[in-house]
Amino acid sequence: MYLIKNANLISMADINYEIVDILVEGKVIKQIGKLNEKDFKSVKVIDAQNNFVTPGVVDPHCHIGIFEEAIGFEGADGNEMTSPITPEMRAIDAIKPQDVAFQEAMESGVTTVCTGPGSANCIGGTFTVLKTYGKTVDDMVVVKESSMKMALGENPKRVYNSKSQTPATRMATTALIRDALQKAKDYQEKLDEYQENLKANKEAKKPEFNIKWASLARVFSGFPVKIHAHQQDDIVTAIRIIEEFGLNATIEHATEGHLIADYLKEHNQRVVIGPTLGSKSKYELRNKSFGSAKILKDHGVEFAIMTDHPVIHLANALTQVGIFVREGLSELDGFKAVTINAAKINHIDNRVGSIEVGKDADIVIWDGHPLHYLTKTKMVMINGEIAHQK
């Protein structure tokens, strides 16, 4: 049991910029308020000394562990570029907990990540949600399969055009996604019909198992979808697919989303923006802007901010947020975009993203303002265990 005293708490919930105490019991947050250590037996006191205390950073979209740092091809397992439709791929089967990026991210205050396949394929497989602390994936996993990755725009057409294979255009990319979704839907309908016949004691033949369509068909039961799209035309195409098939989806990157923020709001579309730090390395990124977050916020569009690690190193997640704040986003909204909003968009806000009673004790004590580039973590707690301390 730990008692964190004198925390200048930014909880991302109902207590922000207030000095309070936090009681941690086991893996969860037990109490928040003005607490006396004498009221608790065998408690270990940690004095935050009025420093800022926040929930651990939640990265809503990255590729940590699946594109391992510093080893090249052997550690690159994020794109199965032998077929444009691979919904059966699972990031969890390729994640390397020994990737040095996990330790560096954790020491920088990032405690939860949603990591998965890249965007080479039209449909690339499933993401997973992990804590950044543990020896094996089983130690770290929060959600084994959290969402299905799809991609529009430049990446699929560039990859498969180089192979003289479809898709070589945006038309073909979208057609392949539609075709796969329809096949998965048909597969699920046959399976449902088989189950209904069994219940009615009718003669029934079970459809032959197809791992692709079995994996993809989950999207028709609400399984989340992440659709990679940078340009406004690709964003609109993504929304067209989402509405046509009734998908529970977010648009990832949405680099030009701020240019059609009213359209996103009209369609009640959630987005995960970024990575924004760094150069405009390709044509799709020509309208990349740190002013985008404020525009989306002003239009009432729900958003979170990603690093897309290794594009932006996870250790620099808050450096990027700081620039969004510099360009007009409020400080608290900036924090929320990489904590509670990121958790909500990935459907894990019941466990992480804010410091509230009953949630995972993923807590960071900082030695300065969290958005200042000179600030470091004094302590990082994950699941109620001190993972890092200076």
MIKE-545358 format. One line per field, with one value per residue (C-alpha): residue number from 1; residue in one letter; z, x, y. Coordinates in Angstrom, 2 decimals, always signed. Example, Ala and Ser with C-alpha at 12.3 -4.5 7.8 and 13.67 -1.06 7.14 Angstrom:
<recs>
i = (1,2)
aa = (a,s)
up = (+7.80,+7.14)
east = (+12.30,+13.67)
north = (-4.50,-1.06)
</recs>
This chain:
<recs>
i = (1,2,3,4,5,6,7,8,9,10,11,12,13,14,15,16,17,18,19,20,21,22,23,24,25,26,27,28,29,30,31,32,33,34,35,36,37,38,39,40,41,42,43,44,45,46,47,48,49,50,51,52,53,54,55,56,57,58,59,60,61,62,63,64,65,66,67,68,69,70,71,72,73,74,75,76,77,78,79,80,81,82,83,84,85,86,87,88,89,90,91,92,93,94,95,96,97,98,99,100,101,102,103,104,105,106,107,108,109,110,111,112,113,114,115,116,117,118,119,120,121,122,123,124,125,126,127,128,129,130,131,132,133,134,135,136,137,138,139,140,141,142,143,144,145,146,147,148,149,150,151,152,153,154,155,156,157,158,159,160,161,162,163,164,165,166,167,168,169,170,171,172,173,174,175,176,177,178,179,180,181,182,183,184,185,186,187,188,189,190,191,192,193,194,195,196,197,198,199,200,201,202,203,204,205,206,207,208,209,210,211,212,213,214,215,216,217,218,219,220,221,222,223,224,225,226,227,228,229,230,231,232,233,234,235,236,237,238,239,240,241,242,243,244,245,246,247,248,249,250,251,252,253,254,255,256,257,258,259,260,261,262,263,264,265,266,267,268,269,270,271,272,273,274,275,276,277,278,279,280,281,282,283,284,285,286,287,288,289,290,291,292,293,294,295,296,297,298,299,300,301,302,303,304,305,306,307,308,309,310,311,312,313,314,315,316,317,318,319,320,321,322,323,324,325,326,327,328,329,330,331,332,333,334,335,336,337,338,339,340,341,342,343,344,345,346,347,348,349,350,351,352,353,354,355,356,357,358,359,360,361,362,363,364,365,366,367,368,369,370,371,372,373,374,375,376,377,378,379,380,381,382,383,384,385,386,387,388,389,390)
aa = (m,y,l,i,k,n,a,n,l,i,s,m,a,d,i,n,y,e,i,v,d,i,l,v,e,g,k,v,i,k,q,i,g,k,l,n,e,k,d,f,k,s,v,k,v,i,d,a,q,n,n,f,v,t,p,g,v,v,d,p,h,c,h,i,g,i,f,e,e,a,i,g,f,e,g,a,d,g,n,e,m,t,s,p,i,t,p,e,m,r,a,i,d,a,i,k,p,q,d,v,a,f,q,e,a,m,e,s,g,v,t,t,v,c,t,g,p,g,s,a,n,c,i,g,g,t,f,t,v,l,k,t,y,g,k,t,v,d,d,m,v,v,v,k,e,s,s,m,k,m,a,l,g,e,n,p,k,r,v,y,n,s,k,s,q,t,p,a,t,r,m,a,t,t,a,l,i,r,d,a,l,q,k,a,k,d,y,q,e,k,l,d,e,y,q,e,n,l,k,a,n,k,e,a,k,k,p,e,f,n,i,k,w,a,s,l,a,r,v,f,s,g,f,p,v,k,i,h,a,h,q,q,d,d,i,v,t,a,i,r,i,i,e,e,f,g,l,n,a,t,i,e,h,a,t,e,g,h,l,i,a,d,y,l,k,e,h,n,q,r,v,v,i,g,p,t,l,g,s,k,s,k,y,e,l,r,n,k,s,f,g,s,a,k,i,l,k,d,h,g,v,e,f,a,i,m,t,d,h,p,v,i,h,l,a,n,a,l,t,q,v,g,i,f,v,r,e,g,l,s,e,l,d,g,f,k,a,v,t,i,n,a,a,k,i,n,h,i,d,n,r,v,g,s,i,e,v,g,k,d,a,d,i,v,i,w,d,g,h,p,l,h,y,l,t,k,t,k,m,v,m,i,n,g,e,i,a,h,q,k)
up = (+0.00,-0.99,+0.06,-2.30,-0.28,-1.44,-5.08,-7.33,-9.09,-12.69,-12.57,-16.02,-14.11,-11.37,-9.51,-11.45,-10.17,-6.52,-3.76,-2.56,-1.40,-3.27,-1.64,-3.74,-2.62,-4.70,-8.36,-8.03,-6.70,-3.42,-2.14,-3.18,-0.83,+2.33,+3.93,+7.09,+6.94,+10.56,+9.39,+7.33,+8.49,+6.74,+4.29,+2.39,+2.08,-1.06,-0.72,-4.09,-2.56,-4.38,-7.75,-10.60,-10.56,-13.56,-14.83,-17.09,-20.70,-23.03,-26.64,-28.82,-31.93,-32.30,-33.42,-30.39,-30.04,-33.52,-35.22,-32.77,-32.50,-33.59,-35.36,-38.80,-40.75,-37.96,-35.74,-38.43,-38.12,-38.67,-42.34,-43.95,-47.48,-49.31,-49.56,-49.25,-47.16,-43.92,-41.14,-39.51,-38.48,-34.76,-33.39,-30.12,-31.92,-32.99,-30.08,-28.48,-24.83,-24.93,-27.38,-25.62,-26.55,-23.82,-21.05,-22.52,-22.93,-19.40,-17.89,-19.78,-18.25,-20.98,-19.23,-21.80,-25.56,-28.36,-30.84,-34.05,-37.77,-40.11,-43.10,-46.05,-46.38,-47.05,-44.04,-41.88,-38.77,-35.13,-32.63,-28.99,-25.83,-23.44,-20.36,-20.93,-17.99,-17.84,-18.97,-21.28,-23.32,-20.86,-18.07,-20.11,-22.02,-21.31,-24.42,-26.62,-29.73,-29.43,-32.99,-36.69,-38.82,-42.29,-44.52,-47.34,-49.37,-50.48,-48.54,-49.89,-53.50,-53.27,-51.77,-54.20,-57.28,-56.76,-56.97,-60.13,-58.05,-57.07,-55.45,-57.53,-57.06,-54.33,-56.20,-55.92,-52.25,-51.39,-53.59,-51.88,-48.45,-49.52,-51.06,-47.91,-45.67,-47.79,-47.79,-44.02,-43.66,-45.84,-43.85,-40.57,-41.92,-42.94,-39.52,-37.82,-40.01,-39.03,-35.33,-35.69,-37.45,-34.67,-32.06,-34.04,-34.35,-38.11,-40.30,-40.68,-42.32,-40.62,-42.98,-43.61,-41.27,-42.89,-40.63,-42.63,-42.58,-39.04,-37.82,-39.92,-39.25,-35.66,-36.92,-37.50,-33.76,-32.76,-32.76,-33.18,-36.46,-37.03,-40.55,-41.64,-43.70,-44.09,-46.88,-46.72,-49.70,-47.95,-44.70,-46.51,-48.15,-44.71,-43.39,-46.44,-45.63,-41.92,-42.57,-45.36,-43.16,-39.75,-38.33,-34.88,-36.24,-35.66,-38.38,-37.64,-38.48,-40.02,-41.03,-43.03,-40.66,-39.44,-43.01,-42.88,-39.15,-39.74,-41.85,-39.11,-36.56,-38.85,-39.11,-35.40,-36.39,-33.82,-34.90,-33.63,-34.92,-35.45,-35.68,-36.10,-34.77,-37.57,-41.25,-43.96,-45.42,-48.16,-50.17,-47.96,-45.05,-46.80,-44.62,-41.34,-38.64,-34.88,-35.07,-35.96,-32.39,-31.42,-34.60,-33.91,-30.28,-31.32,-33.66,-30.98,-32.68,-30.27,-30.72,-29.20,-30.13,-31.24,-31.68,-34.32,-32.69,-34.09,-36.29,-33.12,-30.24,-27.43,-25.00,-26.80,-26.57,-24.27,-26.21,-29.15,-26.94,-25.67,-29.19,-29.75,-26.55,-27.76,-30.90,-29.02,-27.49,-23.76,-21.45,-19.88,-23.28,-24.37,-21.38,-21.97,-25.60,-24.41,-21.34,-20.88,-24.51,-25.80,-23.35,-24.36,-28.07,-27.41,-25.06,-22.03,-20.00,-17.35,-16.38,-17.46,-18.59,-15.35,-11.65,-10.14,-7.43,-8.76,-11.79,-12.39,-10.32,-13.28,-11.76,-12.68,-10.45,-12.45,-11.36,-13.22,-15.52,-17.57,-20.86,-20.39,-22.43,-19.47,-17.16,-16.17,-14.23,-10.54,-10.21,-12.52,-11.04,-13.17,-11.79,-8.28,-8.65,-8.78,-12.21,-12.17,-9.51,-9.38)
east = (+0.00,+1.32,+0.22,+1.29,+1.24,+1.13,+0.37,-0.42,-2.95,-4.09,-6.48,-8.11,-11.37,-12.88,-9.71,-7.27,-4.47,-5.26,-2.95,-4.28,-3.15,-3.62,-3.91,-2.89,-3.82,-2.76,-3.05,-5.68,-6.36,-8.26,-8.79,-8.12,-8.29,-6.66,-5.43,-3.43,-0.87,-1.70,-5.08,-3.48,-1.39,+1.87,+1.55,+4.61,+4.55,+5.79,+6.02,+5.30,+6.43,+3.72,+5.05,+2.63,+1.08,-0.78,-2.09,+0.34,+0.33,-1.79,-0.62,-3.65,-1.74,+1.85,+3.99,+6.22,+7.47,+6.34,+8.89,+11.73,+14.38,+18.00,+17.96,+16.44,+14.72,+14.80,+12.75,+10.39,+7.19,+4.49,+3.58,+2.85,+3.40,+2.53,-1.19,-3.18,-5.91,-4.61,-7.20,-6.01,-2.66,-2.33,+0.19,+0.36,+2.08,+4.99,+5.50,+8.93,+8.82,+12.62,+12.37,+14.38,+11.63,+9.37,+11.82,+12.43,+8.71,+7.94,+10.69,+9.18,+5.75,+4.06,+2.35,-0.16,+0.16,-2.09,+0.28,-0.25,+0.29,+1.47,-0.41,+1.06,-2.04,-5.64,-6.53,-3.51,-4.69,-5.36,-3.84,-3.24,-3.18,-0.24,+1.29,+4.92,+6.24,+6.74,+8.96,+6.50,+3.52,+1.33,+2.62,+1.85,-1.35,-4.52,-6.50,-5.14,-6.96,-8.30,-9.07,-8.78,-6.40,-7.37,-5.56,-6.41,-4.29,-0.69,+0.75,-1.18,-1.05,+2.69,+3.53,+1.49,+2.11,+5.81,+4.86,+2.74,-0.20,-3.53,-4.12,-2.31,-4.99,-7.24,-10.18,-8.69,-7.78,-11.36,-12.76,-10.60,-11.74,-15.40,-14.97,-13.35,-16.03,-18.79,-17.17,-16.76,-20.39,-21.56,-19.38,-20.88,-24.44,-23.83,-22.39,-25.37,-27.77,-25.95,-26.28,-29.98,-30.62,-28.82,-31.01,-34.12,-32.91,-32.76,-30.23,-27.29,-23.89,-21.25,-19.49,-15.84,-13.65,-11.94,-9.48,-9.56,-13.32,-13.70,-11.31,-12.77,-16.43,-16.04,-16.34,-20.06,-20.48,-18.84,-15.20,-13.32,-11.68,-8.77,-8.69,-5.46,-6.26,-4.30,-5.92,-9.41,-10.58,-9.38,-11.02,-14.34,-13.90,-13.23,-16.47,-18.31,-17.08,-17.81,-21.41,-21.99,-20.98,-21.96,-18.43,-17.32,-14.32,-11.84,-9.88,-6.18,-3.83,-6.59,-3.80,-6.21,-9.12,-8.95,-9.71,-13.06,-13.74,-17.39,-17.81,-16.25,-18.62,-21.63,-20.81,-19.93,-16.55,-13.77,-10.16,-6.65,-4.35,-0.60,+2.26,+2.70,+6.21,+8.76,+8.95,+6.30,+7.97,+5.41,+2.70,-0.12,+1.36,+1.58,-1.18,+0.10,-0.42,-0.07,-3.13,-5.29,-6.10,-7.60,-9.69,-11.04,-11.75,-13.55,-15.76,-16.57,-14.76,-13.60,-9.88,-6.75,-3.10,-0.72,+3.05,+2.91,+6.15,+8.75,+7.82,+7.93,+9.70,+7.25,+9.59,+8.69,+4.92,+4.44,+6.90,+4.51,+1.51,+3.28,+3.48,-0.25,-0.80,+1.56,-0.60,-3.85,-5.10,-5.76,-3.29,-5.88,-7.29,-3.73,-3.23,-6.59,-5.71,-2.96,-4.73,-8.49,-9.45,-6.91,-8.30,-11.91,-11.16,-9.52,-12.32,-10.04,-11.16,-12.63,-9.04,-6.67,-6.51,-7.39,-6.64,-9.92,-10.89,-11.04,-8.82,-5.39,-2.72,-0.75,+0.63,+3.47,+5.20,+7.08,+9.98,+8.55,+5.71,+4.92,+4.83,+8.21,+10.95,+13.38,+10.99,+11.68,+9.72,+10.54,+8.45,+6.42,+3.93,+2.22,-0.47,+0.41,+4.07,+6.93,+8.44,+10.83,+12.09,+14.88)
north = (+0.00,+3.43,+6.90,+9.67,+12.88,+16.50,+15.80,+18.76,+16.60,+16.86,+13.92,+14.43,+13.97,+16.16,+17.20,+19.34,+21.60,+20.84,+19.58,+16.22,+12.77,+9.48,+6.05,+3.05,-0.44,-3.40,-2.46,+0.24,+3.72,+3.41,+6.96,+10.57,+13.54,+14.83,+11.61,+10.82,+8.02,+7.14,+5.88,+3.10,+0.16,-0.70,+2.16,+3.44,+7.21,+8.94,+12.72,+14.37,+17.70,+19.67,+18.50,+17.82,+14.35,+12.96,+9.65,+7.82,+8.93,+6.76,+6.59,+5.75,+4.63,+3.50,+0.56,+0.01,-3.55,-4.54,-2.28,-2.88,-0.22,-0.51,-3.89,-3.32,-6.11,-8.69,-6.41,-5.15,-7.20,-4.59,-5.05,-8.42,-7.11,-10.31,-9.61,-6.38,-8.04,-9.63,-9.19,-12.43,-10.88,-10.05,-7.58,-9.49,-12.37,-10.15,-7.73,-7.80,-6.69,-6.41,-3.49,-0.75,+1.70,+0.24,+1.16,+4.61,+5.27,+4.12,+6.29,+9.24,+8.72,+6.68,+3.78,+2.45,+2.02,+0.83,-0.77,-2.66,-3.17,-0.46,+0.92,-1.00,-3.17,-2.17,-4.32,-5.10,-6.97,-6.20,-3.80,-4.66,-2.55,-2.97,-1.46,-0.44,-2.46,-6.23,-9.09,-10.84,-9.75,-11.66,-9.38,-6.28,-6.95,-4.97,-6.00,-8.81,-7.64,-4.12,-2.96,-3.81,-1.73,-0.50,+1.99,+4.38,+6.77,+6.65,+3.74,+0.71,+1.97,+2.71,-0.70,-2.79,-0.66,-1.45,-5.13,-4.58,-5.77,-4.29,-1.85,+0.72,+3.40,+4.77,+3.25,-0.23,+0.21,+1.09,-1.66,-4.28,-3.12,-3.21,-6.65,-8.01,-6.51,-7.98,-11.43,-11.26,-10.20,-13.10,-15.50,-14.29,-14.55,-18.18,-18.92,-17.25,-19.25,-22.45,-21.61,-20.79,-24.09,-25.95,-24.24,-25.20,-28.80,-28.44,-30.15,-27.79,-27.81,-25.71,-23.27,-24.09,-22.03,-19.06,-17.28,-14.03,-13.59,-14.90,-12.22,-9.42,-10.31,-9.11,-5.52,-6.15,-6.77,-3.48,-4.55,-1.24,-0.26,+2.14,+3.63,+5.30,+8.42,+11.68,+13.68,+15.13,+13.03,+9.86,+10.97,+11.38,+7.96,+6.46,+7.96,+6.61,+3.09,+3.52,+4.52,+2.01,-0.94,+0.47,+0.34,+1.48,+3.33,+6.11,+7.87,+7.69,+10.59,+12.76,+15.15,+17.34,+16.79,+20.38,+21.51,+19.69,+19.90,+20.82,+17.65,+15.50,+17.02,+16.58,+12.87,+12.59,+11.16,+10.63,+11.04,+10.32,+13.05,+13.00,+12.51,+16.25,+16.79,+16.48,+17.32,+17.05,+14.00,+13.26,+15.00,+13.74,+15.70,+19.07,+20.56,+19.17,+21.80,+22.18,+24.42,+21.42,+20.35,+23.71,+23.79,+20.29,+21.23,+24.41,+22.37,+19.82,+16.93,+14.20,+13.59,+12.10,+12.65,+9.88,+9.60,+6.84,+5.61,+5.13,+8.12,+10.22,+8.53,+7.80,+9.53,+12.78,+12.35,+15.35,+17.51,+17.21,+18.00,+21.11,+22.52,+21.91,+23.92,+26.65,+26.90,+27.49,+24.23,+24.61,+22.92,+20.63,+19.63,+18.85,+16.56,+14.89,+14.15,+11.77,+10.41,+10.12,+10.91,+8.40,+5.84,+6.51,+6.23,+2.83,+1.71,+1.30,+4.34,+2.03,+1.23,+4.02,+7.64,+9.41,+9.26,+8.11,+5.64,+2.09,+2.67,+1.18,+2.89,+4.24,+7.42,+9.79,+12.32,+14.99,+17.22,+20.24,+21.16,+18.02,+19.92,+21.59,+19.94,+19.99,+18.12,+14.52,+11.94,+11.52,+8.39,+6.19,+3.72,+1.08,-1.23,-0.03,-1.02,+1.48,+0.88,+3.84,+6.23,+8.81)
</recs>
